[in-house]
Amino acid sequence: MSAPAVAVRPEASVWLAWKLMAHHGVRHLLVTENGRCIGVLDDRTLFAQWPLGPAALHNKPVSALMRRAVTCVPASSELRCAADVMMREGVDAVPVVDESGVTVGIVSYRDILGVFARCGAELIDPAQHP
């Protein structure tokens, strides 16, 4: 899990979102209100807006682009729970929340690959997976 996750308010501009992603070196921003995740904005969605030019990016709110109806996982859950949500929903990042629903971080495909690279390589038998 990456914590704390980089977050932005829904009324923030797409330009600000891009600046935050670039500054923090992240591919996902959580969109939050009162500490609770209401959406996720990924870099691909944001970069698809780039041809519209700087003025449009300054005027368009993040809420116009964010992925809504986001499934969150509890901080106490195992990594496989986040991976299951990602596979089932076809997303590459899942917000993590505490017991009261407040956003505490984010699990992305990079986090899962990192764990696999450190500990899971022996789980695959190359003879069985040509």
N, C-alpha and C positions, 0 to 999 in steps of 0.2 A: 504494500500500500504506500502511496505517496501522500504524506501528510505534513503540514496541512495542504489541502488542494488549493489551487489558485481559483478564486471565485470572482464573479462579477454580478452586478445587479441586472435585472432584465431590461431596465431603461438605459443602460450604458450603451454607448455607440459601438458599432462593429469595429470602428477604427481603434477605440480603446481596447477592445478584446484582442485585436491583432497585436497591439503593442504589448499587452500583458503576456500573450503567448510567446512572443519573440524574446521579451526580457527574461522570462522564467524558463524558457526552453521546453515548453510543454505543448502537447498536441490537443489537449482537452481543457476546457474551462467549465467549472460548475456554475450554473446560474442559480443564485440563492436569494431568498427573501427571509429575513429574520432567522438566518442560520440554517434554513431548510432548503434542500435542493428542489428546484422546480423545473430544472432542465439542464441539458449538457450541450455545449457548443464544441464541435470538433474543427480542426484546422481545414479539412477538406471542404466542409460547408462554408467556412469563412472565406477561403481562397477562391471559391467559385464566384464570389461577389467582387473580386478584385477588378475585373474588366469594367465595372461600373464607374470606377474612378474615386479619387479621394473625397469629393463632396458627398457622394452617395454613401460612402463608408462612414463619414462623420454624422450623417443624418439618420441612418438606419439603426434601430435599436436591436440589441442582441435577441430580444424576445421574438423578433420576426424570423430568426434563423434557428433558434435552439430546438433541440429534440425534446419534446414534451413527454409526459407519461413515463417518466424515468423510474425504472425499478432500482431500488437501493438495497444494499446488503448490510446486515448488522456488523459492527466492528468485531463482535465475538464469533462470527462465522468463519469457517475454514475457507481457504483460498479456492477450493474446488467449487464452492457455492457461487463465488463471483464468476468463475470460469463457466459454470453452467448457465448463469444468467446471460453472459456474453454470447455463448453459443446459441441459446434458445432465442434471443432477441436480435441476433445479428449485429451486435455492437462491439466496440473494442475498448470500452471503459465503463465502469460501474461505480457510482458514488457509494461511499461507506458512511453509515450513520451510527450515532451512539443510541443508547436505550431510549432517549427522549426524542429521537428523530432528527437531531442536529447533525449536520454534515461534519465529519471529522477527517475525511480523506477521499481518495479515489484509487481504485485498482484498475490498471490498464493492462493491455496485452503485453506491454513491456515488463511490467512487474511479474507476470506469469512466466514469460520467457526467461527472465532473470533467475527465478527460482529453479526453473527447469535446467538452465545452464549450470547452475551451482550444484544441484542435487539430483536431477532427474535423468541425466544422460544414461545412466546404467539401466534405466527402466526399459529402454528400447533395445531389442536384439536385432542388429543389422541383418542377420541371416533370415529373420522373419519378415523384414520390411525392405524389399529390394528397391 
